[in-house]
Amino acid sequence: MADIISIGTGTEPARWLSAGRLRLLAFIAIAGFMIAGPVAEQVFGVRTALLRSWTMFSAIGLGVIDVSFQIRRPDGALVPLDRFEMLGASRDGGLKWIQNREELASVIKRLCAAAGQGADIRVRARQATRGGWEVIHTDAENACAD
């Protein structure tokens, strides 16, 4: 007597929409929807209520000031200025985050005083707003000349 073993191949018709394929299609649809919003606005300039765009600063980053300082050496070259070193301040202290324009003006005043009479310090500063970066200072003129 012979035993016949059936492993089940070919006994059922293959279903096109299996659970794995359904999950893959759902993932592709959700990922496509997430990507479509920023692409529609940033690439094509389309703003719709259906597709949400991506906003860099929504609340927590608003008001942040990004600033860099340079000082002119006697030979005329502009070199980066480390505000912590120049003012003898700790890198994790109050100078780490400049919160508003008044604090920026105070830091510039302190740097000019520390650098001495006739110092040429250039400041490049911008502030985060809902509309993007707003330029506060350009390095076109001496901040200590004010």
Backbone hydrogen bonds in HBPLUS format (Angstrom, degrees):
<---DONOR---> <-ACCEPTOR-->    atom                        ^
c    i                          cat <-CA-CA->   ^        H-A-AA   ^      H-
h    n   atom  resd res      DA  || num        DHA   H-A  angle D-A-AA Bond
n    s   type  num  typ     dist DA aas  dist angle  dist       angle   num
A0022-LEU N   A0018-SER O   2.95 MM   4  6.15 152.5  2.02 148.9 157.2     1
A0023-ARG N   A0019-ALA O   3.01 MM   4  6.23 156.6  2.06 148.2 153.4     2
A0024-LEU N   A0020-GLY O   3.03 MM   4  6.25 156.5  2.09 144.2 150.9     3
A0025-LEU N   A0021-ARG O   2.91 MM   4  6.12 160.4  1.95 148.9 153.8     4
A0026-ALA N   A0022-LEU O   2.98 MM   4  6.19 155.6  2.04 145.4 152.2     5
A0027-PHE N   A0023-ARG O   2.91 MM   4  6.12 159.0  1.96 149.7 155.3     6
A0028-ILE N   A0024-LEU O   2.95 MM   4  6.17 163.9  1.98 152.0 156.1     7
A0029-ALA N   A0025-LEU O   2.96 MM   4  6.11 157.1  2.01 145.9 152.2     8
A0030-ILE N   A0026-ALA O   2.99 MM   4  6.18 164.2  2.01 152.4 156.1     9
A0031-ALA N   A0027-PHE O   2.90 MM   4  6.01 169.2  1.91 155.5 159.1    10
A0032-GLY N   A0028-ILE O   2.90 MM   4  5.91 155.8  1.96 142.8 150.0    11
A0033-PHE N   A0029-ALA O   3.04 MM   4  6.22 151.6  2.12 142.7 150.0    12
A0034-MET N   A0030-ILE O   2.99 MM   4  6.27 154.7  2.06 149.4 156.1    13
A0035-ILE N   A0031-ALA O   3.03 MM   4  6.22 149.4  2.12 147.2 155.1    14
A0036-ALA N   A0032-GLY O   2.90 MM   4  5.90 144.5  2.03 143.3 153.0    15
A0039-VAL N   A0035-ILE O   3.27 MM   4  6.33 164.0  2.30 154.0 158.5    16
A0040-ALA N   A0036-ALA O   2.82 MM   4  5.77 159.5  1.86 148.2 154.0    17
A0041-GLU N   A0037-GLY O   3.25 MM   4  6.51 160.4  2.29 152.4 156.5    18
A0042-GLN N   A0038-PRO O   2.83 MM   4  5.81 167.5  1.85 156.1 159.7    19
A0043-VAL N   A0039-VAL O   2.91 MM   4  5.32 155.2  1.98 136.8 144.0    20
A0046-VAL N   A0040-ALA O   2.91 MM   6  5.33 164.4  1.94 138.0 133.0    21
A0045-GLY N   A0041-GLU O   3.06 MM   4  4.35 130.3  2.32 105.9 115.1    22
A0062-LEU N   A0059-ALA O   3.26 MM   3  5.47 151.5  2.35 104.9 113.1    23
A0064-VAL N   A0061-GLY O   3.25 MM   3  5.75 165.6  2.27 132.4 134.4    24
A0063-GLY N   A0128-ALA O   2.86 MM  65  5.17 172.8  1.87 145.4 145.4    25
A0128-ALA N   A0064-VAL O   2.91 MM  64  5.39 157.6  1.96 151.6 158.9    26
A0066-ASP N   A0126-ARG O   2.83 MM  60  5.38 159.7  1.87 163.1 168.2    27
A0126-ARG N   A0066-ASP O   2.94 MM  60  5.38 149.2  2.03 147.0 157.0    28
A0068-SER N   A0124-ARG O   2.88 MM  56  5.34 147.8  1.99 145.3 155.9    29
A0124-ARG N   A0068-SER O   2.97 MM  56  5.34 169.0  1.98 160.2 162.7    30
A0081-LEU N   A0069-PHE O   2.91 MM  12  5.19 164.1  1.94 129.5 126.8    31
A0070-GLN N   A0122-ARG O   2.87 MM  52  5.04 148.7  1.97 148.5 153.6    32
A0122-ARG N   A0070-GLN O   2.70 MM  52  5.04 158.0  1.75 146.3 153.8    33
A0071-ILE N   A0079-VAL O   2.90 MM   8  5.58 158.2  1.94 159.8 162.6    34
A0079-VAL N   A0071-ILE O   2.99 MM   8  5.58 165.4  2.01 148.5 150.7    35
A0072-ARG N   A0120-ASP O   2.91 MM  48  5.46 156.2  1.96 157.5 165.2    36
A0073-ARG N   A0077-ALA O   2.83 MM   4  5.45 170.8  1.84 159.1 159.0    37
A0076-GLY N   A0073-ARG O   2.90 MM   3  5.34 162.1  1.94 118.2 122.8    38
A0086-MET N   A0082-ASP O   2.98 MM   4  6.17 169.0  1.99 160.0 163.5    39
A0087-LEU N   A0083-ARG O   3.07 MM   4  5.99 153.9  2.14 139.1 145.1    40
A0088-GLY N   A0084-PHE O   2.87 MM   4  5.67 111.6  2.35 134.2 149.7    41
A0089-ALA N   A0084-PHE O   2.90 MM   5  4.84 149.4  1.99 139.6 145.3    42
A0088-GLY N   A0085-GLU O   3.33 MM   3  5.02 149.3  2.43  93.0 101.8    43
A0093-GLY N   A0090-SER O   3.27 MM   3  5.19 162.2  2.30 107.8 108.2    44
A0096-LYS N   A0093-GLY O   3.26 MM   3  5.86 164.9  2.28 115.6 120.2    45
A0104-LEU N   A0100-ASN O   3.10 MM   4  6.43 153.9  2.17 146.5 154.4    46
A0105-ALA N   A0101-ARG O   2.89 MM   4  6.14 159.4  1.93 148.4 153.3    47
A0106-SER N   A0102-GLU O   2.98 MM   4  6.22 150.9  2.07 143.0 151.1    48
A0107-VAL N   A0103-GLU O   2.92 MM   4  6.18 156.3  1.98 149.5 155.3    49
A0108-ILE N   A0104-LEU O   2.93 MM   4  6.18 162.2  1.96 153.7 158.6    50
A0109-LYS N   A0105-ALA O   2.98 MM   4  6.14 158.7  2.02 144.6 150.4    51
A0110-ARG N   A0106-SER O   2.95 MM   4  6.18 157.8  2.00 147.7 153.7    52
A0111-LEU N   A0107-VAL O   2.90 MM   4  6.11 155.3  1.96 150.1 156.9    53
A0112-CYS N   A0108-ILE O   2.93 MM   4  6.15 160.8  1.97 151.8 156.8    54
A0113-ALA N   A0109-LYS O   3.01 MM   4  6.22 155.3  2.08 144.9 151.7    55
A0114-ALA N   A0110-ARG O   2.94 MM   4  6.12 155.3  2.00 144.7 151.6    56
A0115-ALA N   A0111-LEU O   2.87 MM   4  6.02 146.4  1.98 146.8 155.9    57
A0116-GLY N   A0112-CYS O   3.15 MM   4  6.28 133.4  2.38 137.6 148.1    58
A0119-ALA N   A0116-GLY O   3.31 MM   3  5.85 144.2  2.45 139.3 135.6    59
A0143-ALA N   A0121-ILE O   2.83 MM  22  5.69 166.0  1.85 170.7 170.7    60
A0125-ALA N   A0137-HIS O   3.05 MM  12  4.93 161.1  2.09 123.8 128.8    61
A0136-ILE N   A0125-ALA O   2.89 MM  11  5.34 164.6  1.91 132.7 136.8    62
A0137-HIS N   A0125-ALA O   3.22 MM  12  4.93 164.3  2.25 124.3 128.0    63
A0127-GLN N   A0134-GLU O   2.80 MM   7  5.15 159.6  1.84 143.7 148.7    64
A0134-GLU N   A0127-GLN O   2.80 MM   7  5.15 164.5  1.82 148.4 153.6    65
A0129-THR N   A0132-GLY O   2.86 MM   3  5.15 149.3  1.95 137.5 147.8    66
A0132-GLY N   A0129-THR O   3.05 MM   3  5.15 162.0  2.08 108.0 113.8    67
A0145-ALA N   A0142-ASN O   3.37 MM   3  5.51 159.5  2.41 102.5 108.5    68
